[in-house]
Amino acid sequence: MGYTHVYGPDVERDFHEPLMLDQLRSALQTINSLLPDVALEEALYKLKNYEAGSLVSKNETFMDYLQNGIEVSYQQDGETKSTIVYLVDYARPSVNSLIVANQWSIEEFELKRPDIIIFLNGIPVVVMELKSPKADEVTIQNAYNQLQNYQKSIESLFVYNAFCVISDQTETRAGTITADFERFMEWKTVDGNYENTKYADFTTLFNGMFEKRRFLDILQNFICFSKDNGKDAKILAAYHQYFAVRKAVESTLKASGKGGDGRGGVFWHTQGSGKSLSMVFYAHLLQQVMNNPTLVIITDRNDLDDQLYSQFAKCKDFLRQTPVHADKRKLSQDELNRGTKLIGLMNWLDGREANGIIFSTMQKFEESDEPLSKRHNIVVMADEAHRSQYGLGDKLTKEGKLTIGNARRVRDALPNATYIGFTGTPIALDDRNTVEVFGNYIDIYDMTQAVEDGATVPIYYESRVIKLNLDQNVLDLIDKKYGELAEEAEPGAIEKSKHELSKLEVLLDRPEVIHSLVSDIIDHYENNRQYIQTGKAMIVGLSRKIAIDIYYEILKERPSWDKKIAVIMTGSNQDPPEWKDLIGNKQHKEDLAREFKDNNSELKIAIVVDMWLTGFDVPSMSTMYVFKPMKGHNLMQAIARVNRVYKDKAGGLIVDYIGIASALKKAMHDYTKRDQKNYGDMDVATTAYKKFQEKLIVCREQLYGFDFTEFLTTESDLTRAKLIRDGVNFLLDPSREENKKNFLTESYLMRQAFSLSKSLATVDERKEEAYFDTIRSVINKIGSKGKLRVSDINKQISELLQQTVHSDGVINLFSDVDKEFNIFDTAFMSEISKMPEKNTAVELLKKLIAEQVHIYQRTNLVKSQQYSDLLNRTMNSYLNGMLTNEEVVDELLKMAKDMAKANSEKNDLGLSDEEMAFYDALTKPEAVKDFYTNDQLVGITKELTEQLRKSRTIDWEKKESARAGMRRMIKRLLKKYKYPPEGYDEALQTVLKQCEMWTDNYEESEGY
């Protein structure tokens, strides 16, 4: 790929310096060849010195330097001059230096050695952490965790970071220093083709992101900071955003150029896949390649206008201009005379020749005889392009009045502009107006692709209309009125919809209906949804009055929920006084939005009507209760509130109380064929519930031969605990290794499907799921890395069972074990060995011993070899049937006691763990003790350890010449004591190897 490779240990350098200064100085001179050295040195000073602040704030400053250059002032010929020093030549990629370095050590608070660093002109812009696919217990998550630790221990390296890459070869992802693990995304195509993205291998990301020209393009145009009340998020465009934005810019240039028709096309990226940020990247890139365009961004609703404007405002530094919000179409003369701060769309455009970003709703484009501007370098970006931005022709109303279509209004106002549409839902198959205004699709990123990529999660539907106990006449009327609802916001449609909804409100806003609705929502939420993710849910009411009624009815049935629920809707001057405090002002709504987005807040349920149904993201929200008829795009945009990615969220659930099933199916007709195939049926009863039942059967089969049926009937926590222990013990039998693996995989899939279909499961299915999920959890705990704590396991199991089988007792799974696990407590280890569940005892003892061996592998050469070999031999004999589980428990217990004895011996000798490792090395072989007294050996150990501590340098870690010097120093010290004795030369080699192990692991190792 044309990068230069260097091996870190071969490079003479200062380990405290994250920059390659020689490369950087050379690059600065080449790129800024006309500038004097004093300007370059000033730029270098700024690059190396940042104001005190967080890593993120320093990185933000650096990214501005990287993308836009460094502004400097310097003295020349007695006068002060100002200029910009560029760090990268984006126009000539071949001019830049690109070096990939492996094993590049950096020392700050600790010494660390990232796997790979990519240096651009001497600046470490990419850090990669790679994990071996051979190690089962190590995953890509470990690579992510290691990068998080690096940001604390070698922060200065990440000041200069553009993005990071993590890989275990099976998965390879890229993300920024502020991104959660879920937001590290795969780059699934090399050329922008979506067809072969499902099984993209690790080479796809490297070839797709690091081709030189594209790599520089990503750095300059596709990384930005979104700043929100001090919570700055650094955004790296996903692959679908990068390629789509590139296509959109090319299409816009073609449409606005000579012979172009002004139709830039339609950009369809499914809801939740980052459309708003794609618009930000598009706006930024367009400014780079077009002749200082003015961007007019149009939405069809005030709340959408606010939300999209807010996203652009958060990225104003990246856009290098502050977007403005049109308050009205045109300022009055009085407002102009008073110098009002309000912005009129016409006034803002009048006389402007270039640049600027303004937001406006469609409603501000009223009929006008005079165009607002005849400029050609205006680009109109229409959000949700299919809803109201079309209608080129004139229409005659029933009253005989001629009305002008919305698109015609914009066209007349901006006749020479270029138009591009952005949408999260597809254009209807019979909608020719949108194509006539904007042109054809530029790029499609459909639901299937978004779910495959982990950009969104699937949505499921559950009907509970029957729970309202409505009579058939009312249901028939609802269906009739539903069919009369207008789907689009064309002229007159909004009023028509309001009229039809008001008729429905009369039918449904009755005390008995609201009571039935709220009772069922509370029952469904408490029993099925409150423990899913963070318990966030939304209730969509048919009208503002019904939303208020729902709120008060919930508080009537659950008075303690006063901080758990809130109403979010617009207010009116005609509202009753008691509504005023509930609805609040704009600031109140903003406070509620912030609180609802906080996963740890008490606010769990938002009751809405129209607000928050588009453009409002709470990734952890998994549930939406719908009591409002919606169709088409409006419906699909509303339900997408629950399709955001969050941790292990399996999907979003729409609970229907109004009968939206047929509207959902109809809306899916406009989606891609594969979307229709994969998500045409969202009914949880035929999808997730069916899958849950299938996985339940598979899990049952893995436990064939073990009778756990008493778990389904018992009310005794003691019995439950025993059955869980016995089930775990059954699967931990070495002869059932394959069953255990299958069980762990299938029970996780069962749990995911159950989280969506819980309300449909029978009592016995719920209990069986709880049993299987508990066993999965215990086995995973025993087999996981990290410390094993009885209290953690018991707490987790108690919570699991409390949620599912309403067990209020505290489950003590290891009732025989009354202390925390401690390998050096021989009495405690004996307790484990006496457990009746011998397979579980084997796994616990093995884990505890393996944890200690793992520590030895970084600290004590002799004990590491001794116990590692012994553990492997013992477990192999057990797995091959040469030892019974009682015998292997005895062997493991003997080993644990031996470890405890060695630990006690260390204390008796007055040695630290570190010193004991050298003592063990000095006294292997055992016969060495015949030549020295114990006091002499302890004295040699302490002197050796102290000498190493005093003399250690970073160079020891990697440079062979330095290691040779270390070995000479050790030999001189030992020779003073006539060590090793004659005939025991191999003892010296053991000591030298222990010294090298100590050197290599002087910093605490991580990521094993």
N, C-alpha and C positions, 0 to 999 in steps of 0.2 A: 504493500500500500504506500510505499515511499517514505515511511518513517525511519528515523535512525534509532537503533537500539543501543542502550548502554547498560552495563551490569553495575549496580550501585557500588559494591565493594571495590571495584577497580578505579573509582574516581576519587582523587584526592580533593577533599573539600571540608568545609566547616559544617558539622552535623546540625548546628543550630540555625543554619541559613536555609530557608525553604526554596529560595530562588536560585537558579543557575545564573549567577551574576555575569559571567563572561559572555554567555549566550545572549543574555538580555541586553547588555551594552552594545554588543555587535548588531543585534536586531534593531535597536533604537537608532543607531547610526545609519543603517541601511534604509530603514523605512522613512526616517526624517533627515535625509541627507542634506537638506538645505538649511537645517537649524544648527546653531552653534552648540558646542559641548555644554556650555553653562545652562542652556535650556533643557538639554537631555538629563543633566545631573539634577536639576530641579524636579523634573518629572520622576526620576528614580527615587529621589528623597520622598516625594509624595507617595509613591508606590510602596515604599518600605515603612512609612510612618503614618499611623492612623490615630484619630482622636480616640480617647478612651470610650469604650462602649461594648456592646455584645458582639459576638462573632457575626451574627446576622447583619448587624448595622455596618460592620467593617466590610463584610462581603458585598453588601449592597453598594458601598462606595467603590469597591474594586470593580464590580460588574459595570458600573458607569464608566470607569476608566477603560475597561476592556472593550466596551461597545462603542464608546464615543470619543475616546482619547482623554488626555490629562491637560487641563488648562494650566498654563504656567506663565509667570511673569519673570523677567530677567533684565539685567542692566547691560546695555550695549552702546558704546560710544556716548556715554553720559546720559542716556535716556532710558526710561523704562518701557520695555516692549512686552506685549502679550501674544501668546500663540497657543496652539494645541499640539501636544506631542502624542503621536499615535503608537499604541503598543502592537497593533496588528495591521498588516496590509490586506484588507479584505478583498480588494480589487485584483490583487496579484497573488494568489495562494502560494505559488512556487517561491516567492520571496521569503516566506516565513519558515522558521526552523521548527520542525516537529520531531521531538525525541520521546521514545518510550523507554522508561527505565524500570527495571525490576530490582527488588531487594534494596530499595533506596531508604536508608535509615534517616530518621528525623528525631532530634532530641529537643524537647522543651520541658514540660513538667515531668515527662518520662521519655525514655528512648523507645521508639516504635519503628516498625519496618513494614509499611504497606506493600502489598504484593506488586502492584504496577502503578506508576504515575506517568501521565502524559504531560510533557512540558511543551508549551507553545511559546516560542521565542524566550525560553528560559523560565517561563511562568508555569507552575504546576496546576493546570486547569482541570485535570481529570484524575481522580483517585479510584483505583479498582481493587476490590477485595474478592479473591477467588477461593472457593472451597472444593476439596477433592470429592468427586462423585462416588469414590470407593467407600468413604466413611458413612455408614448408614445413619449414625447419630448426628452427623453434621449436615446442616441444610443451608439454603440461601438466606434463611432468617439469621443464622449465626454470622454470616458475612455482613448483613445489615447492622446487627448488634455491635459488631467489631468497629464498623465505621462510626457508629454513635460514640463509642468509647474513645476512638481516635480524636474526635472533635473536641473532647475534653483534655486529652493528654498531649496532643500536638496541634493545638488550635491554630497556630500561625500558618500551618500548611493549608488549612481550610479557608483562611481569609482569601486565598487566591483560587478557590475552587469554583468552577462553572457547574459541573455536575459530577456525580459518582456512578460507578457501575458495580453491581454485585452479581456473582455467578456461582452456581455449583455444576455447571456444564449442562445440566438438565434444563435449568431456567437461567436466563440472563436478563437483568433488568437495569434500568437507568433511573436516577432520581436526583433531587437536590438536597442540600443540607437541612432544609426544613421539612422534607417530605416524610410522612409516616411510611411504614413498610408497605402498606396497601397501595401507596401512591408511587412506589417504584414500579415502573411499567416496562413491559417487553417492547422491543422495537421489531415489528414483525414483517417488515418488507424492505428489500434493498432498493426497489425502484418505484414504490407507490402502488403496486398491484396488490389488491386484497385477496386474490384468489387462493394463494397458498400460504395463508398466515396461521392456520390452525396448529401446525407442528413446526413452527420456525425454530431452528436450532441456534446454538450460541453464536455461530458465525454470522447469522443474519444481522444481529445488532452491530457487530464490529464492522461488517461491510456496509451496513445501512447508515450508520452514524458517523463513521470515521473516514470515509472517502474525503480527501482533503477539502475540496470545495464545499461539500455539504457540511462537514464539521465546522468550518468557519462560518457558514451561513447560520447554522444552529446557534453558535455562540453569539453572533451579532444580532439576530432577528427573532430567535425563538426561545429566549429565556428572559423572564421578567419578574419583578417583585409586585405582589398585590398587597397593598398596605391597608390594614383595617384595624383602627384603634390600638395601635402598638403591636398587633399580632401580624407581623410581616410574613407572608408566605412566598417562597421563591418557586416559581413555576417553570418547569421545563415542558415544552410542547410534546405531546404524544405523537407517535408516528403518523396517525391518521390526521391530526391537526396540521402537522408540517406539510405533508404532501397536498392536502386539500387547500390550505392557504396559498401554497405556491401556485396551484392550478387556478385558484380564484383571482390572484393578482395577474397572472398571464391573460386570463379571460377578460379582466377589466381593461387591461392595456389594449387588447385587441378591439374591444367594444368601443373604447373611447378614442381610438386612433383613426387614421384616415380610412374611410370606407366602412368604419364600424357603425353598428345600428344602435349603440347606446344600451344594449341589453347584455349585462355582465354575466347573467346566469343565476341559477339557484343552487345554494349550498345546503344540502340536507344531511345533517348529522343528528342522529336520534337523541331524544331528551336525556340529559344526564351525562353526555359524553364530552362536555366542555365547549359548547357552542359559543357562549359569551366570551370566553378566553380566545377562541379561534377568531372572533371578530376583532379582539384587541390586537392579536398578532397580525391579522390582515391589515388593520388600520396603520399599524407601525410599518409594515413592509411596503405598503402602498406609498407611504411618504418617502421611502428610500428610492423608489424606482419611477414614480410619476412626477410630473411637473407641479410640485407644491399643491397637492389637491386640497380642496375644502371638503370635509365629510359631513353630510347631513344624515343623521341616523334617526329613522322613523319607527315608532311603535304605534299600536292602536289603542293602548290603554295607559292611563297615568301610572299605575303600579308597575307595569312592565317598563315604562319609561324611566321611572325612579331606579328600578333594579339594575337595568342595563347601564344607565348613566353612572350608578354607584360603582359598577365593576370597572368602567373606563377611568373613573376618578381615582380609584385605588391604584391604577397603573399609569398615572399621569407622568411620572418620571421616565418610564420606559417610552411613552408616546412623545415625550419632550414637548408637550403642550398640555394645557389644562382644558379639558372639555367643558362646555357650558350647556346650560339647560334653558331652552326657550320657555319663558313664562306665559307668553301670549304671542299672537301673530304679529301685532303691530302696536307700538307704544302710542299713546295719545299725546297730543301736543302739550297738554298739561304735565304729563309724566316726563316728557323730554325737558320741559322748562324747569321742573323741580330736580332734575338730575337723578331720577329714580335708579335704583340698583336692579330693577327688573330688566329682563332681556326680551326684546321683541325679535321674533325670527326675521321679519323683513328688515328691521333696522340693523340687525347684526350682519345680514348678508349684503346690505346696500353698500356699495363702494368697496367691498372686500375683494381683493384680487387673488389671494392665495392663502393656503393653510387654514387651520381652525377646524374644530370638531364641535358640532352643535347637535343636541338632542331635541326632538320635537315629537309630539303626538300627531297622528293623522288629522285630528280635529282642527289643528291650527292652520291647515292648508285650505282656507276658505276661498271661495270664488274671488278672482281678482282679474281686472282688465290688464294690469301691467305685470310682466314677469318679475319675479324677485331678483333673478340674475340670469344673464344670457351666457355666462362663462361656460367653457367646455371642461375645465378642470374641476368640476364638482362631481362627487360620487355620492349617490344616495344609497345608503345601506338600510334595507327594510327588514326589520325583525319580524319573524313569523309571517313570511311574505305572502302566504296564501290566504290570509284571513280578510284583510280589508284594503290592502294596497292595490287591488285590481279594480276593474270597471272602467274601461276606456271610453265606452259609449255613453250617450245621454239616455236617460230613462224618463218616461212619462208616468207620473203618479196617478192614482185614482181621481185625484182632484184636478187633473189636467196640468199640473205644474211640471216643468221640465227640470230634472235634476242632473247634475254632472257626476260621473263616476269618480271615486277617490283618486284612482291612478291618473285620470285626466287632470284633476286639480293639481297634482304634483307636477305632472308633465308640463302643464301650462305655466306653472310658477317657475320651473327649472327646465326649460325646453331643450337645453343642450347637455344636460347632465347624463351620466352613465348610471344605470340602475342594477343593483345586485341584491338578491333576496337570500336571507338566512332563515332556515326553519328547522325545528326539531321533529316535525311530523311531515309525512309525504304530501305532495300535491295530489288532490283527488284526480282519479283517472279521467273524469269528465270535465276537469277544470282547464279550459284553454286560456282563460283570462290571465292566469299567473304566467304562463309561458309567453303570452303576447307581450306582457309588461317586462318580464325579467329575462326571458330566454329559457333554455333547457337546463337540466341538471349539470352542474360542474363536477360535483362529487357526492357520492352516496355512502354513508357510514350507517348501516342499518342496525336494527335491534340485535340480530344474531351475531354480527361482528362485534358489537359493543360488549355483549355478554361473554363471548369467547375470549375477548381481550381483557376481561376483568374491569372494563370501564364502567359497566353498569351490572345490576343483578336482574334476573327475570321477575316479572310481576304475576301474581296469582289472584284469582277471584273466588270469593265465597258468597253465595247468596243466602241472606237471612230475612228476605222479604216476608216469608211465612210467619216469622216471629212477631210481626206487628198485629197479627190477627185481624187484618182488614177483610171486609166482606167482598165478594166477587164483583159487585157493582162498582165499588171504589177502585178495585184493581183494574177493571175494564176502562174506567174513566182515566186512570193514570196512563194506561197504554195509549189511549186516544190522544190525550194531551201531549204525551211524549212525542208522538208522531207529528204533531203540529209545531213542535219547537223548531225555530230556525237554527241551522247549524252554523252559519257564517255571520259575520258582522257587516253584511252589506247594508246599503241605505234602507232604513226601516226595520231591519231584522232585529236589532236590539230591543226596540219598543215592542215588536211582536212577541219576542221571547218573554219580556217582562209581563206582558199581558197574559200569556198562556201560563206562566209560572204563578201569577197571582190567582188564577183559577184553581191551580193545584194546591196552593197554600190554603185556600178555603177548605179543601177536602182533608188536608193532612195536619193543619195546625189546630188539632183538637186535644184536649187534656188526656183522653184515653190513649190516643196514638202516640203522643210525646212520652207518656209514662211507659208504654210498651217498648218504644224505641230505646229510651234511656236505660230501662231495666236490663234489656238485652245487651246493650253496649257494655254496661258495667259488668254483667256476668261474663261476657265474652272476653273483655279486657282482663279482668282479675284472674280468670281461670286459664287463659290461653296466651295473652300477649304482654302482660306487664313485666315479665322476666325476659322477653326477647330483646336482645341488645340492651338499650338504655330505657326501654319502656315508652319511648316517644310515639305518640299517635296523633292523628288529626281527624276531626269530625267535620264533615262538610254539610252545612245546613242549607235547605232550600231557599230560605229568605233570612233577612236580618232578624225579623220577629221570631222565627223558628229557632235561630241560633241562640237568641236570648232565652227563649223558653227551655231549650236543651240545657243551657248553663244552670238555670235556677232549679230545674228538675234534678240534675246531677247533684247539686249541693243539698237538695232536699233528701235524697237517698244516701248521700255520702257527705255529711257536713264537714268532715275532716279534710276534704279535698280542696279547700279554699285556695291553697297555694299550688295545687296540682293541675288546675284547669284555668283557662283564660279564653276570653272571646276576642277575636281579632277581626275587625270589620270597619268599614267607613262609617262616619257619622253624618248626621243631617240636622239642620236647624229645627226641624219639626219633631225630632226625637223626644220621647218623654224624659222628664228630668232624671228618673232613676237609671236611664241608659247612659247618661253622660259620663259618670265616673267609670262605668264598665268599659266603655269604648275608648275614652281618653283622647288626648291630643296626639300629634305626630310623634313627639318625643316618647310618649307612653308606648306607642306601637313599636318604636325602634328599640326601646328597653325590653319589651316582650320578645322581640325577634332575637335579640342578643341572648336573653335568658333561655329561650327555647333551643337555641343552637348549642348552648352549654350542656354537654352530656351529663354533668354532675348536678344540674340545677333541679329544684323541686318541681318546676313546671314540666309536666309530662304530656298533657293533652291540650291541643289547640282547637278551638271551635271556630270555623271560618265559613265564609259565604263565597267570596270571590278572591279576597286578598290571600296571598301566600300560595295560590294554586298554580302560579307560573313563576319561574325564575327564582324560587325560594328553596334553598338547599339545606337540609339537615340530614347528613349521610346516615346517622344511626336510626332515623325514623323508619319503622318497618310496617306500620299499620295505618290504613285510612278507612274510616267509616263513612260511607256515602249515603246521604239522604237528600240528594239534589239531582234532578235529571240533567244529564250532560250528553253531548253527542260529538262525534267527529274529533276534530283537532282539540277542541276545548276539553273533551273527556280524556284524550290521550296525554295531553299536557298536564292535566290535574293528577292523574294516577301516577305519572312519572315522579311525583314527589317521593315515592317510596322505592325508587329503583337505584338509589345511590349506593356506592360500595362502602362497606364499613366492616372491618375485621372479618369474622366468619359468617356474616349475614348471608343466608341462603337465598333470600328473595324478599320482595315486598308483598304484602297482602292487602287486597281491596275487599272490604266487607260491605256488601250491597244491601241496602234497605229500600231501594226505589225501583229496581228492575232495569239495570244498565246492561244486562248480558247481551241482548240483541244489538244494542248500540256499540258495544265492544267488538262484536263479530263484524258488524258493518264497517267500523273504522279500520279494522285490520285488512279489508279488501284492497286498500290503497298501498299497503306495505309490500316489500319485496316477496317473491315467491317463497324464499326460504324462511322469512319471518312468519308468513302465513302458516307454513308447515310446522315450524318450531313453536310459535307462540299464538297461533290462531285459536287454540283452545287454552284459555287461562284458568278454567274452572279447577279449583284446588281439589275437588272431589275426584276428578278423572285424571289428575296429574300428580301432584305432590302426595295426596293421600294414598293413591294407588301405589306409588313408589314406596311410601312408608310401609305399607302392608307387605310389599315384596321383600323389602330389606328385613322386616321383622321375621319373616319365614327363614331367610338366609341365616340370620343370627341364631335363630332357634336350632337350625341344622348344625351349626358349629358346636353347639352344646349337647349334641345327641349323646345319650347315655348318662346324662346328669339330670336329675329331677328337681326342678326349681319351682314347681307349680304351687307349692305352699306360699310362695312370695305373693301370689295373686290374691290369696284369701286371708293371710294373717294380719292381725292388727298389732302384733308384738314387734317392737324395734329390736329386741334381742334376737328374735327369730330372723328378722330381715338381715341383721348384721351377720349372723351365722351363714345364711344362704349366700350372701354376697361373698364372704370369705371362701366358702366352699366352691362357688362358681369360679372365682379367681384362681383358686388352687387347681381346679379341674383343667382350666385352659393353660396353666403354666407347666403342666406335665410335658416333659421334653418330647414325648411321642406325639403330642398334639401341636407342635410348632406351627404347622401349616394352618390348622384350625384357628390358632391364636392370631396369626397374621390376617387371615380372611375376616375373622371376627372384628378386629380393630378397624379394618378398612370399611367393612359393611355397616358396623354399628355407628360410625361417624356419618355415613350417608343416610342411615336411618334417622339419626338425630336431626340432620339438616331438613329432611322431608317432614319430620314430625313438627319441627318448629313452625311450619307453615300450615299444617293440617291438624293441629292439636285438637281443635274444637270438634272435629268429625270423629276422632278416635273413641272407641268404646272404653269403658272403665278398665277392662282386662288388658286392652291394647296399651293404655296409658301406663299401667303398672308394669307390664312386660317391657315396655320401652324404658321405663325408669330403671328396671333391673339391669337390662343390657347396657344402658348408658353408664350406670354406676360401675359395672365391671370394667367397661372400657376405660373409664377415668382412673380407676385404681391401678390397672395394669400399666397404663401410660405413666402414672406417677412413679410406680416402682421402677419402670424402665427408663425414665427420663434422666437427663443430666441434672446436676445440681443437688443440693442437700435434700434429704428425705426427712420430712417431719410428720410424726403421728398426728399432731394437732391439725396440720394443713389438710391431711387426707380426711380425717374425721369431720372437719368443718365443711369441706367440699361435698362429701357424701350426704351429710345432714341437709345441706341446702338443696341439693339435687332432689332428695326424697321429699323434702318439705314442699317444693314446688309442684311435684307430680302426684304423690300419694298422700299429701297433707299430713306427713309424719311430723309431729311436734317434738318428739324426743331427740336426744343427741345420740347419733349412731357412733358407737365406739368400735371401730372395725377391728382393731388390734387390742382386744380387751386383756390379752395376756401381757401386753407390753405397756407398762405404765410410765415410761420415761421417753425422752427424745432419743432417737437413734444415735448411738455413740460407739464407735468401733473399739475404742480403748477402755470401755467399761465391760469387763469380762462377765460380770454378773448379768448385765443387760443382754449381752450376746448369748448367754446361756438361755435367757428367757425366750429369745427368738428361736433358738434351736429346739425348744420344747413345744413350740406351736404344733397343734395337731395337723395343720395344713402344711405338710412337708414341702410341697412344690413351691408354695409361697415363701416358706422359710429359706429354701435354697436361693430364690431370686433376691430376697432381701439381703441375705448374707453375701451373695455374689456382688450385689450392687455396692454394699458398704465397703467390701474389700477392694473392688475395682476402683472406687472413688479414691481410696488411699493410695492404691498403686498408681493412679493417674497423677497424684501429687508427687509421688516418688519419681515418676518419669521425668519430672522437671527439676527435681532437687537432689535425689539420692540414687546414684548409679547402682550401687551394690544391692540395695533393697529393691529397687525397680526390677533388676534382672531376677533376683531371687523370687520375689512374690509374683511377678508377671508370669514367669515360667511355671511356677507351682499352681497358680490359678488356672492357667490354660490347660495344664495336664489334668488337673482335677475335673474341670468342667467337661473336657473331651471324654474322659472316662465315664462320666455321668451320662452324657448325651449318647455315647455308644453302648450304653447298657451294662458297662463293666462295674458300675457302682449303683447301689440302690439309693433312693433319696435319703434314707436314714443315714447311710454310709457317707454320702456326699455332704450332708449336714455336719456330721462329725468331723470330716476333713476340713471343711470351711471354718468350723468353730475353732479347730486346732490352729488353723492359719491366723484367724483373728486374735486368738490368745497369744500367739507368737508375736504378732504385731504390737499388741498391748504390752507384752513383756519388753520388747525392744524400746518402746516409748518410755517405759518406766526406767529402763537402764540408762537412757539419755538423761533423765532427770537426776538419777543417782550420780552420774558422772559430772553433773553440773554443766552440761553442754546444751547449746541451742540446737534447733533443727538443722540449721545451716552447718554448724560445727559437727554435729553427729554424722552428717553425710561424709565429711572428710575423715572422721574417725573410722567409719565403716570402710572407707577406701584404704586407709592406712593399715587396717587389721585384716585385710583379705590378701592372702590366705590366713587362716586362723593361727597357723604356726608362727607367724610374725610376732605374736604376743610372747613367745618364748625368749625373744632377744631383748625385750624392753619391759620395764615396769609399766604398770598402767598409768602412773603419774607422768612418766616420760611421754607416753603416747598421747595423753591428754594435753600435755604441754606443747608437743609438736603440732597437734591439731589446732590449738588456739593461735599459735604463732603463724601457722600456715594461713589460717582464715584471715587473721588480721593483716598479714602481708598482702594477700590478694585484694582485700578491701581497699587498702591504702594505694596500691599500685595500679588498680584497674583503670583502663582507658577505653573509650568507645572503640578504638582501633582493634582491641582484642577480639571484638565480636566478629569481625569479618576479615581483617587483613592477615594473611598468612605470615608475613614477616613479623607483625606484632605478636601473633600467637606463639611464634617461635621464641620471641624474647620472653614471653610469659613462662614458657616451658623451661627455659634456661634459668630463670629466677627461682622457679620451684625446685629444680634439681640442685642448685647451689644451697638453698635452704635445707633440703633434706640431707645433702651430703655432709652438712655440719653435724648431723646426728647419726651419720653412717647408715643412712637409710637409702635403699633397702638392704637387708642382710644378704650376705653372699648366697647365691643360689636362688634368690627370690626376685629376679629382675622384673618378672611379670607384675609384681606388686607395684613397682614404680609406674608402669603403664596404666594401671587401674587408677592410681592417684592423679595422674595427668589427665585421664579421661574425665574424672570427677571434676577437676578444675575447669576443663573446657565446658562441661555441662553447666557448671555454676556460672561461667562467663556468658554462655548463650542464653541463660534464663535469669540473668540478674534482674531484668525487668520482669514483672509478673506476666507470664504468658497468657494468651487468651485465644479463643476461637478454635480450640482443639475439637 
